[in-house]
Amino acid sequence: MEYEKMLTKGALKSIMNNEDVKDPVMQVLGVRKITAAGANERYRLLISDGHNLNSFAMLATQLNGMVSSGEINEFSILKIKRHIISNLTDRSKGSKQVMILIDLAVMVNGDTVGSKIGDPKPIIDNSGQMVGNGASASVDDSTPHSNSLAKAHSVQSSIIDNGLQRDIDASNIHPINSLSPYQNKWTIRARVVNKAPVRTWSNQRGEGKLFSMDLLDESGEIRATAFNSECDKFFDMIEVNKVYFITRGAIKTANKKFSNLNNDYELTLSGETQIFPCHDFDDTQMPALKFNFVPLSQVKDVDVDGIVDVIGVCQTAGELTMLMSKTTRKELKKRDVTIVDQSLSSVTITLWDTQAEDFDGSLQPVIAIKGSRIREFMGSKSLSLLGSTVMQINPDIDEAHRLRGWYDSLPSNAEFTSISARSDAGANNQFLTIKGAQLAQLGSGEKADYFSMYSHLIFVKSESALYKACPKPDCQKKVIDRNDGTYRCEKCNDETENFKYRLMLSAQLSDSTGNQWVTMFQETAESLLGTTSAELGRLMEESKEEYSDVFQNQMFKLFEIRARAKMETYNNETRLKVTLFSIKPIDYKVASTKLIATIKRLSGITTSVM
């Protein structure tokens, strides 16, 4: 039969005996989707070479699309271009070998073949025992191993740690893109392309420290994180751009909130992890840092807190400014840099501390950034650098050279659309009435909407305006009065004799079209009332009348307001929540100028005002 001649008969037994078989051709006799706890779905295949079969073949995750698209189906004939054998240990079933398929090509679709080829049987090892579903097959003593031993010796000779030679099984060196939670014995050879500084944390569950590094080889990239004792053990020995052998560790599903690496998994170093410098290795064979650049015009469509790689030419660099952290009370250094790219868009990048201080934008360099976080303020998007972010100035990559040539040839009057533009009218650049905002259904989408309005303040719930909060500078949570002179903060898991007053105002606004309940927090509320929450707390305790007057003095005044609208669900009830982030007395001259300009625009008059 024509199809039967295509199969590489006997290949499965050779492969399970750790022999090298080049591009074996096999048939798929079954496909089963499996899902492990916390992991992405995987596909397990029953494959046959015409003589033997193996039901412990697993597709690498990057090939999942070939199953969902129907390209791989029952009775398909495949050419396996790249695979690895991984040993897994099951407490109830003992050790078994899993064949992970990394790269393959479909030679004939299963619908065309239509049936099983031959009469394949489970593999029988040399002792006469049935290997069954891919359990380990014995290796014949006569099997030649000179080639694999030579490879192993070559690798072993390059592993030296503190003068001691370490044994690494050359046949067990895995490409990064083949790692998955199903493996427990593996070794990778990878370049460290980024190492983040050590970070510490402290919460009610304890305290600790960690650092992370990004690893890269010919097949892909992965993030590795070391905690506590492993952090102490490995941080000083790891150097950026060096190549290392890394063996053992926990592989789990990646948290995409903190990483945009092109890998579904991440690595956690454990007490069993070993890392050795890779000597006598031509590291030019190992790729350098990989970027997944996103055009700046698409930044506005990425969700807040998303992680992206961008590249652009520095158009402007702001002055270095000094800020005080509200939580830690530490002084911070900040610089805003605006970059542009071929999409004729611009975006602002915020640099902090050393990067902000050292940055020189006078020559308008090309900036490539890996792992910047999307921030949003008043509806506009900007980028902020994290501890794990990599920023390169004028990198020697094709994208940077093309960008440099494009920018240098631009006319001087070229215009760019700013993704980070903000205006006094809010991010949506619109003044609305209360009824207008309701008719526009602001806040009903997935993202918050921002708008401005002129409204009168007609009511404030003064009796519930203040609450007792945790006195720690980095905590704002409400404390529980224990009625014994102490106050408990559940967030900090701590008790104290002190507290601080904080403001959370619930107020009603009104204009000629309707009324709207709004919320104001600490800074906005203090700006409205013209006093501090601490002073208000004192008045509430000592003089109820003076306390009430603070609120009454602002009633029925007209204010210019900037607001954020978003639908929120609480106790299974969804309602519109409008939060004010700016409220100030109206400037009648400015307001009149805006109204005149709006009237002229609506009536078709193009003559400018004033």
N, C-alpha and C positions, 0 to 999 in steps of 0.2 A: 504494500500500500504506500502511496506517495508520502502521506503525512508521517507514517511510521519510520521512514528512512530519515526524516528530519531530526528525530530525537537522538540525543547523545546517550546511548544505552550504557548503563553502569556508572554514569557520572555521579549519581547521588551517593552511592557507597564510597566512591573515591573522595568526594567532597567531605562527607561525614568522617572519613579517616584522615582529614586534614591534608589531603593531596591537592595539588593545584590542577584545576581543570579549566581551560581557557574557553570562555563564552559557551557554556553548555546550553543546549536547547532542551526545554522541558515543556510538559503539558500541565495546565491547571485543571484539576478535577473537582475543585470546590473552593468557594470564597466565603469567609465568615467574618462579620464585623464584631470586634470586641472593644470594650471600654473599661479601662482601669480607673480606680478612684482618683479623681483629680487630674486625669490625663486626657489628652485628645483621643479620638477614636483611632483604632488601628485595624488592619485587615490581616487575617491569618489565612494562608493558602494551603490546600492539599495539592502537592505537585508530584509529577511522575516523569521518569525518564524512559518509560516503556518497559523496564525491568523491575524497578523498585519505586516505592512511593514514600513520601514524607509529609506528615500533616503539621509539622512545626516549622513552617516557613512563614516569615513575617515580612510584610511590605514596610519599607521606610516611609515615614509620614509624608515626605515630599512626593510620593507616588500615589497617594490616596486618590487624587483626582482621576487617575487612570481607571479606578474601579467605579467611582461615582459616574463617570462619563460613559461607562459601558465598554471602554477599550479593552479592559481585562475582564473576562467573564469565564464561565464554566466551559471547559474544553479548549480554551485559548492555547496557542503554542507561543512560548516566550524564548527569547535569547537573553540569558542572564549575563550581563556585561560586568557586573560588579556585585560582590556579596561578602559577607563576613559570617563566621560561626561564633556564636556567643554561648557560653555555658551558664545555665540558670539552675539554681538550687531550689527545690520545693520540699518543704519539711515532710510532706506525706508521700511524695512520689520520688524523692531523691533527685539526683542530678540529671539534666537533660540538655541536649544541644538544640539551639534554635538557629536556623539559617535565615539571616536578615538580608533581604534583597534591596540593594541600594540603587542600582541602575540596570534597566532592562529595556528591551524592545519587543513589541508584539509583532510576531511574524505572520500569524494567521489568527483571525478572530474566531472565537468559539462557535459562533453561529454558523460559520462556514465549515468548520471541522465536524461539529454535530454529534460526536460520540467519543468515548474513551478509546485511546489507542493502546493495543496490546492487553496483557493481563498482568499488570504490575503487582508485586508482592512487597510486604515489609522487608526491611534489610535484616539479614541474618549475620551476626558477627562470627569471628573465627572460632569461638567456643561453642557454636551451635545455638546460641541464645538469640531470640527474636529482638531486634532493636526496636521494633514497633514504631511509635509515633516520634521518631527522630531521636531516640535515646542514643547515648554515646556508643559508637561502633569501635571495636578494638582495632588497633593498628597492626598490620601484618609485619612480623620481624623483618621480612624481606623487602619491605617498602623502602625505596631509596629516600633518604632525608638529607643528602649532602647539600642540596640547594638551600633548603630552609634553615639548616644548621649554620650555613655560611652567612645567611641574612641575620640570624639571631646573634652570631658572634660579632657581626659588624655593628649591630645596635648596642650590644652589651659593652663593646669597647668604648662607646661614646658616653657611657653613664658613669660619672664619677661624682661622689658627694663626700666632701671632707676626706678625700684620699681613699675612700672605700669604694670598691666596685660593686655595682648593683646589677642584678639580673632582671632584664626586661624581656619578655617573650615577644620576639619580633612578629610572630604570627598573630599576636593579640593586640597590635597597634591599630586602633580604630580611627576612621575619619570622624570628625566632629559631627557631621550631619547624620551619622548612623547611631549616635547615642540616644538611648531611651530608658525609661524607668524599668524596662524588662531585663536590663543587663546589670550584673553585679561584679563582673570581672572584665576590666577594660583598661587600656592605656592609650592616651592620645599624645601626639607630638604637635605642639602649637606655639605660636608666637604670642607674647603678651603685647597687645597693642594699646592698652590703657590700664592704668592702675589708679584707683581713687584713693584719696587720703583716708586714714582711719577715722571712723565716726563713732561716737559714743551715744548711748541712750540711757534713760532712767525713767521708769514708770512704776505703777503699783505692782507689776509682776517681777520687778527686779531691775538690774542695770547690766550693761555689757558694752561691747564694742565690736566693730566689724570693718572689713574693707572688701571691695570687690575689684575684679579685674576682667577685662575682655580678652578672650582667647580666639585665635584665628589659625586655620590651616587651609589646605587647598580646597577642602570641601565646604567649609562654612565657618560660622562663628558661634560662640556661646559665652555667657557670663558666668563667672565662678565667684562665689562669696565665701569668706572665711569669718567665723565668729569666735570671739573670746580667745581660748588657748590656741586655736588654729590661726587666728589673727596675729597673735604674738609670734607664733612659730614661723609663719611664712612671709609676713609683710616685708621685713628687711632683706630677705634673700631674693625677692622678686624684683627684676629690673625690666622696665619697659623696653620693648623691641627685641628682647632676648627670646630664644627658643628653649622650651622645657619639655621634658617628659612628665606627664601627670597621670597617676594611676589611683584608682579607688576614689569613692565619693558618692554622695547621694544625688541622683538625677530626678528632678521634679519639674512640673509644669511651670513655665516662666510667668512671672507677674508682669504683664505688659504695661501696667501703670508706671513701672520704674525702668523699663527697658524697651528699646525698639530694635534690638538685634534680630536678625532674620533667623530665629530659632524658636520652636515651640517649647523648648526646655531650657533649664538653667542648672548649674552645678553648685552644690554646697559641699565644701571641703569638710572632711570628718577626721576623727582620730586615726583612721586607717589610711588617709590620703598620704601619698608620697610624691614629692616633686624634686626632680633632678635636672640640673643644667644639661643641655644637649650639646656636648662637645663634638669636635671632628665632624660637624655637619654643615654643609653648604647652605647657610640660611637664606641665600638668594632664591632657593627653591621654594621658600615659604612666603606667601603673599603678605603684603603690608595691610594697613588699615582699610577696611571696606566701608564705603558710604552708600546710603540709599537716599539720594537727594530728592527733595520734594520742591517743585517750583514755588516761588514765593506767592504766586497768585492763588495757590491751593491752601496756603496756611489758614486763611479765613474759614475754610470748610472743615478743618480738623478740630475735634472736640477739645474743650479746655482740659488741661493737664495731660494732653497727648504728647508723645515724644516723637520728634522729627529730626531728620538730617537736612541741613540747608547749606547752600553756597551762594555767595554774592560779593559784590564789590562794595567796599565801604564808601558810602556817599558822604556822610557826615559823622563826626564823633563829638558828642557833647562834652562839657566840662566835668571834671571829677568832683563829685559832691559827697558830703558827709551826712549820714543819717544815724538815727538812734533806733535800735530795735525795740519794738514795743514789748516783746516777750522777754528777751534776755537783758535788755538795757545796755547792750554792747554797741559801740560805735562801728558803723559799717561804711565802706567806701563803695560808691556806685558810679557807673558811667553808662549812658545810653548811646548806642551806635546804630546808625541806620544803614542797611545794606539794600542793594538793588540787583535784579537779574534780568535775563532776556524776556521774561514775561511782562516787563515794564511795570513791575510792582516793587514796592519797598516795604520793609518791615523793621521795627525797632528791636534791637537785642540789648538786654540789660546785662552788663558785666559787673562782677562783684569783687571787692577786696583786691588781691594781688593782680588778677587779670585786668581789673578796671584801672589800677594804678599804672601798670606797665604798658597798657595798650597805646600805640601811636598810630593814629589814622591820618596823619598829615599827607602821606603819599598814596592815599586811597588804595590800600592793599586788598587782595582777594581773601575772603575769610571763608573757610570751610568748617562747619560745626557738626559734630556727631552727637546726638542725644540731647537736644535742647527741648525745653518744656514749653508748651503753649500756655500763655497767661491771658486773661481777659479783664479789662477794666472799662466800664462804661460802654460795653459792647465792642470795643476794639481789641484786636489780638496783637500780642507781642511775644517775644521769645526770651526765656530766662535760662541761664546756664546752671547746671547742677554740679554736685561734686564729682559725678561720673562722666560729665560732658567732656568731650575732646574738641579743642579749638585749634585749628592750624592756620597760620598766616602764610599766604602765597605758597600753598602746597604744590609740589611737582606732580600734578595729575592732569589728565586731558581736560577735564571739566574746567579747571582753573585757567588753563591756557586759552581755551575757547572764550571764556568769560572775559578775560583780560583784553583779548583782541576785539571782542564785541564792544566793550565799554569804551575803549580808546577811540573807536571809530564813530561813536555817537555824536550827533550835533549838540551844541551847547544848550539848546533850548528844549532838549528832550524832557518829556513829562512822565511822571510815574504815579501810579495809583497806590496810595498809602494804605496798607492793611492796619496800621497802628494809629491812624488819624483820629483825634478826638476834638470835640468842639464844646463850647459852652452849652449848646443845645442838646447835648447828649450824643451817644454813639449813633442813634438813628437820625440825628439832625432834624428833629421834628418837635414843634410845640403843639400840644393838643389840649383840648378841653377834656374834662372828666368823661363826658359822654362820648367824645371822639375816641378816647382811648378804649372805652368799653366796646364801641362799635367796631374798632379795628381788631378786637379780640387779642390785644397785647397780652403776652404771657401764656397764651394757650399752646404755643409750640414747644418743641423739645428744649429750646434755649430761652433764656430770659430776654425780655425786650426792655429797652431804655427809652425814656421820653422826658420832656420838660413841660411844665404848665405854670400858669398863674392861678393861684387859689387862695381863698381865705381860710385861716385856721378858726374853726368854730367850736371845737371841743377837744379836751385832753383828759384822759383818765388819770388824774393826779394822784388818787389814792393808791394806785398800783404802779406808779412811775418808777419807784426805786426798789431794788432788791439787794439783799446782803450776799456779797460774793467772796470767794476765796481771796485772802490778802496777798497771795503770791503773785509776783509781777507777770508770770507767764500763764496764769490761770484766770478765767473769768466765770467759772461755774458757780451756781448758787449753792450756798452752804446751808446745812441743817442746824437749826438752833436746838441744842440739847437741853436747854432750860437749866443748865447748871453752870453757866458762865463760859461755856465752850461751844465752838462751832465746828461741824464736821464737813469736809469736802470729800465727796465720794470719788471724784476724779483723781485727786491726789492721795486718797486713802490716808488722810491726815486730820488731826484735830488741833484747833488753835483757839486762843482766847480773843483773837482779833478777827475783823472782817473789814471789807471795804464796800462802800455803796457804789452801785452801778445803775445806769439809767436804761430803761427800755419803755419808750413811750408808745402808747396806743392813742391815736388822735384821729379826728375827722376833719376832712377838708371839704370845701364847697366852692363852686363857681356857678355861673348862670345856667349851667346845663345839668347839674346834679351834685351828689355827695360821694365821697370815697373815704373809707377807713384805711389808714396807713400805719406803718410801724417805723419808729426812729430809734436807733441804738446810740450808744454812749456819745461819740464825738458829734454826731448830727444833733442829738438832743441838747447837748451842752451849748452848741452854737445857737440853737433856737432860743434857749432860755437865758443865755448870757451869764451863766454861772456854772460852777462845777458840781458834780454829783456829791462830792464830800460836803460842800457848803449846803446843798439841798438837804442832805441827810441831817446836818446839824440843825437846820431850821425845822425840819419835820419833828425832831425830838424836843426842841426848845420853844418853838413858836409856830403853831399850826396856821395862824393868820398870815404871817409873813411867808410861810411856805406856799399857801394858796395864792398869795398875791403874785408870786413869781410866774405862775401859770396864767393868771388872769390878765397880767400886763401884756401878754402876747395874743390875746383873743381878738378875733375879728379884724386882724391885720392882713394885708395882701402881701403874699410872698412869691418869689420866683423859686421854683422847685424842680429838682432833677430826681427822677424816680426809676425804680427797677420793678418790673411786673413779671410774676412767674406763678403758674398754677402749682399748688402744693397739696399733698394728701396727708391728713392727720386723722387718726381714728376712723379710717375708711371713708372719710369725707374729703372731697376735693374742692378747693376754693381758691380764688385769686388772692395772692398776697402781694401787696404793693409796699416796697421799702424805700424810704427816702435816704439818699446819701448826700443831699445838699438842700438846704433851705435858708434863704437869705432875703432881707427886705428888698422890695422891687426898686430898681433904678428906673424911674419913669421916663427919663430921656432916652435911655437905651431901648426900653420896651416900646416907646412910641416909634422910634426909628424902625424897629423890626416890624411893627404893625403896618406902618406906611409902606415899607418894602413889600410886605405880603399883599397888601391891597393892590399895589401897582402890578405885581406879578400876576395876580388873579385877573386883573382887568386888562392885561396885555400891554401895559405901559412899560417901556424899557428904560426910560430916563432914570438915572441913578438919583438916590436921595442925598441931598446936602452936597 
